[in-house]
Amino acid sequence: MNLINKLPSFYDNYITKPIQDSFTVEADLINDEVEKTLEQFFVDSATYGLDKWEKMLGISKNNNDIQTRRENIKAKMRSRGTTTVSVIKNICEAYSNGIVEVIVNHSDYSFVVDFVGSIGVPKAFAELDKTINEIKPCHLAHSYRFNYNTHSDLANYTHRQLANYTHNEMRNSSELRGGQ
């Protein structure tokens, strides 16, 4: 923001221009700080404000990366109220960043969380399992089903091409799914 342009033209001289330029620098700094502060009001853009979100929701301090902390906050916000299949589905989707199906087995009082839209175990799986254990009714058992790359997914690659990957990367990499 150039403040000198907001003033009448006779202020654009060698005396007032340096003063207005310094005001412009300060105004830009203030605007940047206001923008950074506003970002803290939204979980997806918060950085240093995540501590406040965690305190407000009763999430214990941890040393997770920013993205995992955001996932924990969003999952905790979604877990309020009565636990239903859709609540469990939303929480799991928040952690996995993919589509999840929840299969209820009424006969044996259990449910299965099937991660159909992602490959491998979600990065923050321990936090997800902890959250599910906190919100699910205590009489229900639960299990998880994960997708991995299979031989048919990797069949289009040669051994030489796959030599660049570890076995874990071959099992869990979405880049390798579906061929070259």
N, C-alpha and C positions, 0 to 999 in steps of 0.2 A: 504494500500500500504506500503510495507516494503522496504524502500529506501536502506537499507544496502545490500539487495539482488541484487541491480542494480549496485553495485560497485565491483571492483576486490576483490578477497578473502583476500588479505593482509590488507584491511581496517577493517575487522571483528576482532577487538581487543578491549581490555578494555579501550583504550583512545578514539577511534573514534566511537565505538558502541553507547555509551550514546548520543553523539552529533547527530548521524544519527537517533537514536530513537526519539529524540526531534523533528528533522526535519520531521520524519514520522508523528508524532502527528499533527504538524502544517499543513502538506500537506493534511492529512485526513480532518482536519477542513476546509481548503480552498475548497477541493473537495465537501464537504457537502454543503457549502454555494453556490458554483456554481450550484449544483443540485437544491437547493431550489430556486435560482434565475431563473433558466431555467423553473421551474414549473410555475412561474408567467406569462410566455408567453402564456400559454394555459388555457382557461377558466375552463376546467374540473379539473385542478389540482391547480389553483391559490388559494391563501389564502390572504396574506397581499397585493397582487397585484390587488385584486378586486377593490380597491379604484381607481386605475389608469384606469381600464377598464370602470368603471362607469363614471368617469370624461370624458374619451374619447368619450363615447357614449351619454353623456348628461343625465345620469340617476341620479335623485336626491338622496341625502344621505338618508339612512333608517337604521333601526335597525333589519333588517331581518337576519335570520341565513345564513350561507355560501351557503348552497344548493339553497335557494330561490334567493339569490343574483346572483348565477351562472345562474339560470334559467332566471332571468330578463335580464342578459347580452346576453345570447344566443338568447332569443326572440327578443331583440332589434336589434341584428346583422341580424337576419332572416327577420326583418320587413323593411329592406331597399329596396327602389325601388317601383315599381308598386305593389299595393295590388291585389292579385289574390286569388282564392280559395286555391291553394296549399300553398301560403304564410300564410294564416290564419290557415290552417291545420298544417303546420310546427310549427308555434308559439304555438298553443294549445297543440301539442304533446310535445313540449319542457317543458311546464308547468306541464302537467299531467303525463309524463313518461309512456304514453300508446297510443294506437291507437285512432285516432279521425277521424270522418267523418264530412264534412261540406255539408249540404243540402241546396241548393239554391232554393228559391221560387221566380221565376221571376215575377209571377203575382201580388204579394203583396210587392215586393221590400224588401225582407228580406232573411236572412239565419239562419239556425239552426246549432249550433255546438253540435254534438253528441259524447260524450265521451264513445265510445264502448269498449275500451281496459282497462278501469279502473273503479273502484267502488267508488262511493261517489264523493264529491266535491273536486277538487284538492286543495292541501294545500295552494298554493299561488293564489287562485281564484281572489281575489281583484286586484292583480297585473295583472293577465291575462286579466280581464275585462277592466282595464284601458288601457292596451296595445291594445286590440282589438278596443276600442273606438278611440284611437289615429290614427290607421292605416286604418280603414275601411272607405269606401266612406260615406259621411255624409247623403246621401239620403237612405241608407240601414238600416233597423232595424235588430236586431239580438237577438237570444235567445239561451239558453243552455239546453241540455238534459243530465241528469246524470243517471247512472245505480246504483241501490241499490240491496241489497240482498232481496229476496222476501220469502214468506212462503215456497214455493217449494224448495228454496235453503237451508232453515234451517230445513226442515221436517225430515232429517235423524238424527237430534240431539234430545236428551231428554231435558225436562225442567231443569233437574239437571245440565246437561252439559252447557246449555245456561245461567244458573244463574251466571256464572262467568263473563259474559259480560254485559255491559250497552246496552240500546236500540240503542244508537248511534253506538257503536262498532258492534252490530249485523247487522245494516243496511249497514255499510261501510267496514266491514272487508273482505278482499279477502281470508283470511284463512278459513272462514266459507262457502265459496261458494263451492257447489258441494259435500257436505257431509263430512263424517269423513275421 
